[in-house]
Amino acid sequence: MAVFYITQWRGIREQGGGIQAPYGKIAKTTLAIGAEAHTDILDPECRVVEMACDAICSYVAEKNAVATTSDMRLPADTHSKFQCVNGGVDRVSVIANT
């Protein structure tokens, strides 16, 4: 079964040379995916979510998120980050895809 990895961060800092990096790790979560699965409610302090999956998947991040295979794809063994603004995201949902 594929594993989806989620890390919640407090924010992003400029590291010099235009490089930005997340800081202030809040929580790490893993989800076993096949059928749709979703995180618990994200920490209200969370401003950046980092995701990775060891298989191709589709994900959605929003209030009451439920992923389908037509949502944004994340290739296997890659990372993606997105910023949470003003509580607009309360959970991440993921589903296996090809």
N, C-alpha and C positions, 0 to 999 in steps of 0.2 A: 504494500500500500504506500502511496506517495505521501510525503510529509511537506507541509506548508509551514514556514517559519515566519513569525511576526515579532518585531521588536518595537516597542513604544519609546519615544524620546521626548524630552522637554523642549527641544528647539534645535536651531542650526546656528553654527558659528562660522565666521570667516576665518580660514586658516592661513591666509596670505596667498598671493598669486591667484586670487579668484577662486580658490578651492574652498568649498563649504563642506562642513562635516557635522553630523548630529552630535548632540551632547546630552548628558543627564539621563542615562538609561532608567526607564521606569519599570518596564516589565518585558519578559520574553515569553512567548507562547508558541506551541506547536499544535497543528491540527492534522490528523490523519484524513486524507481526502480520497475521494472516489465520487460518491454522491455529494451534494451540497453540504458544506459545513461552515460554521461561522464562529467568530470569537465571542467572548463575553463582551459586555459593554466596555469600551475603551476608557482608560483613566481620564478624568476631566482635565488633568494637567498635560495630557499628551498633545504635542504640536506637530510631531513628525512620526510617520509609521514607515518602517523598513520591512520589506517582504522578500522572501526567496522561496523557491519550491524545487524539489529534486525531480519533478516531472512537469510536463506542460499542463497549465491550468488556466482557468479564467477566473477573474475576481471582480468584485465591486466593493466600493467603500462608501457608505452613506448611512443615513438613518434607516434602521430596520432592513439592512442589506440582505438580499437573497440572490446569489450568483446563478447565472445560466451560462451555457456554453457559447452564447452570443455576446457575452460581456468581454471586456478587455482581456487579451491573452498575455500570459507571462511565460516566456520560453523556459524550458528546464534549465536548472543550474544558473540562473541569473538573479540579480537583485533589482528591486524597484523601491523608490521612496516617494512619499507624497506628504504634503503638508496639510494638517487639519486646522481649519480656520473657524474660530468662534463656535465650536461645538457642532459643526456641520456634518461630522462623521461620528457615528457612535459605535460602529462595528465593521469588521471586514468579513466578507463572505467569499468562499472559494469553491470551485468544482473542477474535477479532472476534465481535461480536454485533449484533443489530438492535433 
